[in-house]
Amino acid sequence: MPTSSPSRSRRSWLANASLWVRRQRTNWLRTSLTLGIIIAIVAVAVPVRAVQVSLSPTNLQLGDTLSVVVQQSPTLNSTPTMKMGGKTYPTFITNSGNFRALLPTTPLDQPGTLQIQVEGGGEVKKLSVPLRNRSFPTQRIRLSGAAGQSATQQELDRVAAFKQLETPEKYWKGPFLKPNSGAISSGYGIRRYYNGVFAKDYYHRGVDYAGGMGSPVVAPAAGRVALVGRVSEGFRVHGNTVGIDHGQGVTSIMLHLSRIDVREGEMVQAGQKIGAIGSTGASTGPHLHWGLYVHGLSVDPVPWRFEGFE
């Protein structure tokens, strides 16, 4: 029986070795491709840091409104939440597609550091924001007769309900307008003695304009008239009153009017006449009181006039 020559056996061995090498190379390529796909999937699955936050103003003081903007991100699949001082504040999407919360401060807060927690995209970010002190003057006011009457319960209830409005829509655009052309007679945050008694936990919740009797009062920004109250309806302290809901927890209230030119539920535009200056309610003379509220707390309206919020 013939036997294979040595050269034939060597060729067979070389052929088998070459086949084995090709198979190993194919397996290696398949393994490398699979590993590459896995690495790519993992790289996509690992999120970038979702919470990118910007604050305004950067030099916060008592009475200011703090704007906290969370930049939009593919990993933000829901509206981020915002907490300050144990309270959760609503966050709304802006025209630029980011998320924004407005956080109020008042003269009754303690200066120091605000602790703010932002949660979104599975991440929690904690911020420490300095809150500067601010000096507020003191006034002595003497009220008598009708101006010294106490508020009715109906008056208090209606005003309190108005200040708590949290309409999702944003009606205002840009900085707010001055609601009357008169000079400011009392600024925001003033502490007061009424008839010789210091009003504890009180501060002047707005700005007073000493316009002439009957001079026009205009809407400082667009919104919906959500409150109309009259002396004849028991508004003994606020006097004839118009409240405007600017949306997203921001409200304006105008007090002591001599005349009201709008109806509840009516939409108004910035600069639209809503009434006239008077001296109704707890007032010592003709003036307009404009109070601006953010999530139910009275904030300084002045930054809203000169800087505005998106």
Secondary structure, 3 states (H helix, E strand, C coil): CCCCCHHHHHHHHHHHHHHHHHHHHHHHHHHHHHHHHHHHHHHHHCCCCCCCEEEECCCCECCCEEEEEECCCCCCCCCCEEEECCEEECCEECCCCCEEEEEECCCCCCCEEEEEEEEECCEEEEEEEEEECCCCCEEEECCCHHHHCCCCHHHHHHHHHHHCCCCCCCCCCCCCCCCCCCCEEECCCCEEEECCEECCCCCCCCEEECCCCCCEEECCCCEEEEEEECHHHCCCCCCEEEEEEEECCEEEEEEEEEEECCCCCCEECCCCEEEEEECCCCCCCCEEEEEEEECCEEECCHHHHHCCCC
